[in-house]
């Protein structure tokens, strides 16, 4: 029965005609690096579309609802503030950050809920940190263009 694989450095002597130096080899280095890159790629891909975006055309206005996917259907209350993230209002298409930015550029009104949604809006200068409120630890902001 084989035990667990060990990742260790092994040494081998080079041929006498080359040199008497010791060359270190890591036989599983490529396997570890490949695994690391695959995990990193998976995390990047899985994090890309973890925001819902839904657009509404109301007269001359475009209202955009942006929400982290895991918040749909949840309610939060804190110090007299109540935040209800309903599926009917917030759950639209899953979107990448680039898609959220594109939509917010055209919005005249926006509601944003969740860490990723708020981070995206902050990093792209749609909102300022001073305008973000927290309801039971969940960040929320609104945008109104006049």
N, C-alpha and C positions, 0 to 999 in steps of 0.2 A: 504494500500500500504506500502511495506517495504522500509525503507530507506537504505542507504549504511551500510555495516557491519562495525562495529568498532572493532578494535583490541585493547583490553585493558586488564589490569591485574585485576582479581577479587579476592577477599579475601573470605575465608570461615572459620568458626570456626570448629576445630577438636572436636571430642567428648570429653566430660568432663573426661572420664577415661583415655584418652591418654595424653592430656595436654591442657593448656589454651593458647598456642601459636597460632599465626595466620599463616596459610599456604597460600602462594601466588600461584595461578594457572594462567597460560596463556592458555586459551582454544584454541587459534588459532596458538600457537607457532609451532606445527608440520606442519600445513598448510603453514605457511610462510617459514619455513625451507625447506619443500618439493618443494615449488615453486622456491625458490632461487637455490636449487640444480638442478632442471630441467632447469632453465635458464642458469646456468653455464655449464651444460652438453651440451645444445643446442649450446652455443657459442663455446665451445671446438670443437664439431663435425663440426659445420659450418665453422670454421676457418681452419680445418685440410687440406682440399683440395682446397685451394684458390691460388694455384700456378700452372702454366702450365710448363711442361717440355717436351722438344722434343730433341731426339738424332739423330745425323747424323753420318754415317760411311763414312769417306773420306780417302781412302787409308788406311794407318796405324793409322790415327787419328780418335778420337771420339770427335765430336763437340757436346756440350750440350747447348741448349737455355733454359733459365729459366726466367719466367716472372710472375708477379702478374696478376691474371686473369682479373682484371678490366682495365688493361692498353692495352689490345688487341685492335688494330685498331686506337690507338691514336698516335699523333705526337707532339713532343715538340721541341721548338727552344729557345736557350738562348746564348747570346754572341758569335754568330757564330757557335755554336754547334747545330746539328740537330739530333734528335733521333726519328726514326719511328718504332713503334712496330707493325709489320705486322703479320696478322693471319697466313700467309703461312710459316713464319720463326719460330715464337714463339709458336703458338697454337698447342700443342700436347695433352698429357694426363694430366688431373688434378692429382696433386700429393701431398702427405704429405711431411713434412719436412724430415722424414726418407728416403723417396724415392728420394728426391732431393739429400741428402747426398750420398746415395748409387750410384747415377748416376754421381755426381761430382767426386767421388773417382776414377772412370774409365775414366773420361774425360781428353783429352789432351788439348782441347780448350773449353772455356765456355764463353757465353755472359749472363749476369745477369741484369735484370731490375726490379725495384720496391722495396719497403720497405721490404716486407716479404722475397723476394728472396735474397736481400743483407744481411738482418739480419741473415738468415739461413747460408749463406756462411761465414759471420763474426764469428758467434757463433761456427762454426765447423772448423775454422782456414783454410779456403780455400783462403781467401783474408784478407788484412789488411785495416783498415779504411782509411789510407793515399792513397790507390789506388782506392777509390770510388769517382767518379765525379758526379756532379748534373747538370742535364739539365732541366731548368725550375722547379727545386725542386724535380725532379724524380731521384733517385739514380741509377747509372749504373756502372758496373765493367766488366772487361774481365780477363780471366785466360788463360795463355798459359804455358804449361809445356814443358820445354826444356830438 
